[in-house]
């Protein structure tokens, strides 16, 4: 982790998400729809849908939009049927990429992903080629200056797997995906709110990219994230200089 700031990378990622608010709405509608199709329309009985609905409300999505997406997913309204799938790829400097997609046309999606990769110095890998470099988990990141002891006590009491103090002063909590809500609620009861909290694919190793390599990698990630069918992009790249 030495040599770059995890907190700076987190802030940069949040800024990019905020700048793409319209795209965020599209992604959230797809996630709500697929979650409802897979687990039913009752958030109380469908943890994935519950998290998707919470994210939608947090993004200020109108209630009726969320309800329509839920009903479409559950088959109560007609609409497009989305399927979800994942691509694995390599980027600049050998950095790994996982690209999660939701689409009504897999052929179109893979063509767009392949084009974005090849145009920006990346290439598509085979299934399993980079997945082992990531851990599916719940992740919470607290700003530098947050009381580490308080976070550790609340997180471990709530069932978190690990609490890590990063060199830049930020604090990271990691838990099993199914424990995400319980850990989040435990942290909230202790008066702690993470700046970044989601179920994610966390890299188990990182490749630090700086200067031109870092800029090229960010351009590649931006190109992938701009695709309508791409829900999320995860990478082992830690790009230096993102400290605005």
N, C-alpha and C positions, 0 to 999 in steps of 0.2 A: 504493500500500500504506500510505501514511501515515494515521495517525489510528485505526488499529485493530491488534489483535494477531493475527497468523496463528496463533501458538502457542496463544493462548487459544481460538480457534475450533477448533483441532485437539483440544485437551483436552476441550472441551465435547462435540464429536462422539463422542470415545471414551467419555466418561461416559454418553452417551445409549445407545450401543451396549451397554455393559456392563449398563445397567439393563434392557435388553430381551433378556436372554439366551435366553429361550424362543423369541422371534421370530427371533433369530439362527440357532438350530438349524434352524428351518423353512426359512429362506432358504438356508442352506448345503446342506441336503438337496436342495433344488430345483436349486441350482447344480451339485452333483455329478451329479445325474440327467441334467440337460440336457447337461453337458459329456461325459458318457459316451455319450449318444445321438449326439452330433454327431461325436465323435472316437474312439470305442471305449473299452473298459474298462481298457486298459493305461496307467497313468499315465506309464510310461516313454516311450510313443509319443504321448501326448496332453498337451501342456503346460497346456491349460486345466484338464483334470481334475487334473493334478498340483498346480496351485495351489489348486484347490477342496478337494482332500483335505488339503493342508497347512493351509489355513484351518480346516477342520473339526477336525483334531487340535489346533490351537492353541486352539480354543474348547472343548476337552475333550469332544468328541463321541465316544461309544463306537465302537470299531473295527467292530463288527458292524453298527451303524447305517450307517456309511459304506459298508461292503461291500454292504449291501442296496440302498442308493441307486444305487451303481455298477451293480449287476446289473440293477436295474429300468431304468436308462437304456439299458443295452446290449441290452435285450430278453431277458435271461436269467431275469427274474422278471416276473410280471404286476404292473401298477400303473397309476397315473394318468400320462397323457402330458402333459407341460407344453410350452408353446411360449413363446418369449421375444419381447417387443416393447417398443417405446419410445414414450413420449409427450413432446411438447415443450409448455411452458406458460409463462405469465407470472405472477409473484407480486406482492408489495407493492412499490410504487415502481418498477415496470417491471423488477424483477429477473427473470432468466431461470431456468427450471427444466427439467431433463431427468429424466424419471421412467422408470426401467427396471423392467419387470415380467416375471414368469413366472406363467403361469396355464393352467388347463385349460378356461377359459371367457372368451374375450376380451370378449364382450358384457357379462358381469358386471363385469369389471375396468374397462373404460372408463367404465361407469356410476358405479362407486365412485370412480374418480379424478376424474371430472367433478364429482361431488357434493362431494368434499373440497375441490376448488379453489373452486367457486362459494360454498360455505359460509364459506370463509375468505379471501375477497378476491382469489382468483386466477382465471385462465381458461385453457382449453385452447387451444394454438396449432396451426398446421398443421405438417406435416412439413417440416423445414428452416428453420422460423421462428427458432429460437434455437441450433440445433446448431453453427452457425459461431462461436459465442461460447465454445466449449469445444474442448479438445484431448485426444484419447484418448492416454493416456501412462501410464508407470509413475511413481509419485511416492513419494519417501521424505522424511520430515520428522524432523529431529534437534532435540533440546531445546536451548534457549539454554545456552551454555557449552560446547557440543561444539566440539572443535578444527576450525576451518574448513579449515585447510591440509590436515589429515589426511583429512577428508571429500573435499575437492576432488581430492587426489591419487588416492585409492582409487577414487572414482567415475569419474573421467575415464579412468583405466587400465582400468576394467571396461567402458567403452563408453557411459557416460552422456552425454546431450546437453548438459546444463547443470547448474550448481551455483549456487544463489542464497543469499546471506546476507540474511535479512529484517531489518527495522528492530528487531524485538523480540528479536533475537539467535538466533532459530531458523535452521536451515540446511535448504535444500530441494534435493533432487536429482531431476532429471527425466530420463527415458529413454524410448526407444521401447517400446511394449508387449511386443514380442517379445524385448526385451533385459532385461526385468524380473528374471528369475531370475539371469542372468549378473551384473548389477549388484549385486543383493542378495548373491550369493555373494562377489563381490569386496569389498564393504563388510564382510561378516562376517569374511573372512580378515584384514582390517585391524583387527579387533576392534571394529567399529562396528555397532551395532544401532539402527535407526530406531524412534522411538516410533510412527510411522505409516508403513505401507508397503503399497501396493496398486496395481493397475492401475485407473485411474480416468478420469473425465472432468473435467479440470482447467479451470476458467474462465480464459480469456485476458484478461478484463477483470472488474473487480469493482465492485459498487455498495454503498457503505457505508450500512447502515441502523442507526439508533440510536433509543433511546427507544421510543415507541409503535409506530413502523414496524418496528423490529427485533423487538419482542415479537410483533407480528402475523405477521411473516414466519416466526418460529420456530414459532408455533402452526400455520401452514399446513404447514410442513415436517413437524412432528410428526404432523399429521393424515394426510398422505400416507404417511409411514413406518409408521404404525400399520395400514395396509391389508395384509391377508394376501398379496395378489398383488404387492405392491411390493417389489422387491429392493433398489433403491438410488435415492436422490434426490440430484441434483447441482444446485448453484445458483451464480449469479454474485453472490449476496448475501453480504456480509461483515457479520455482525451484531456491533455494538459491545456491550461490557459483559459478554461471556462470558469472564470472567477468574477464575472461582472455581476 
